[in-house]
Amino acid sequence: MTMKRKLTVDIQKADWLTDEYVKNWFENIKAPRTIRNYTREFPFFLEFVKKTPTEIIESRIEHLTSKDMSKRRYWELAVIKFTRHLETLTNDEGKRRLGVWGIHGYQRAIQSFFSHNGLKLAFARKELDVEPAEREKIQKEFIPSNEHIRVLYRGCNTARDRAILLTLYQSGFSESDVSNMKIEDFPFYDKDGNWQLEPFKDLYHARLREKTNILQQTCISREAIEDIRIMLQNRGYPRKGYLFISHKKEQFTPRFINDMLKGLVKNTFPDKATLWKTKHLRDAFMNGLLQAKIPGELKDSMVGHKRSGAKSFYGLTEETIKQTYDSAFKFLTVNGVGSTSRKLEQVEKDFTLKYGELGENIAELRHIIKEQNQLIRTITVDIIELLPYTNAPEKMKNKLKGKIAKIQ
């Protein structure tokens, strides 16, 4: 029996979500995704210690009053034991079920529960370190290069999917941030509802990250904006609601985004599918900034990391971010919208379209003229045949014959 199946029965017996300490915990957490993760992970700890959340808190308060250090650190030791327990869990094939980052997720849920109830756990350095699984000791990751992204872009079926890919890769936002974007967050339209963004220009955008509430200052690229415009045009240019939606017109959740990208990678790079993680698009964005030699404090702001030291007290202007982004964009460009070559390509396309129609009109007129000339020649033959039977003077007949000869 797997851990998940055994746990489900016990959770149903104890409705832990109604516990007052759990309610207090979740009321202090802003991000819905974090709550979902903790709701999935925390019950495993409850099952392990065989206590309710209230019993855990009451026990923690009692232990903190003790002078016996083994009692004072009872719950720190319980978390360490739980970590060791998670390291032993295996699947049906005998392989370890959870990797390092998976176990860290369970640890964060437990620490968050204690912290938000005012009873923070204290650990010594490396006490919560997790032993890597065998598969993790050999590092295998798929951090996509710019060329990989171009292939993925060409594999997208819709403007929405292309826009999501470019927003993740060229702006450095996470899937949670992209999922929660709303149309009204951006100055797409003027007061009359008409599209007002100039073509071939990046759009500055700053927002607090869903996961950390740290400000991220970056740009939505000129390339992403064009696909977003096409996507919204296909939807009738809505002015409110989530920017990215499913076919059922519902919010395109992080899970939907992950599934869409996983399928895309599977179709374009089948051998890389098992290594794919959506977060690698943020890594690819960071690599673009590194290639452009962007200073560290600017990189931190553009990916939403906390700036270190006194630098964190100084704000960065929109113009600074836009100039920095423009210098890095040559390492991030995918479809070339707004580039000199693409502008020339567009001019050539417009020229061909405009003068191609003119050429078609000229060809049609030539056809009409040809038909008219044929008709004239037919009439002149008839006239020549009728001349001998007319009473016109011979001189006039000869003159008419001369003009007909010129036409023929």
Summary of the structure (lengths in Angstrom):
residues: 408
radius of gyration: 35.3
end to end distance: 99.7
largest distance: 142.9
contacts: 1086
relative contact order: 0.07
helix: 64%
strand: 5%
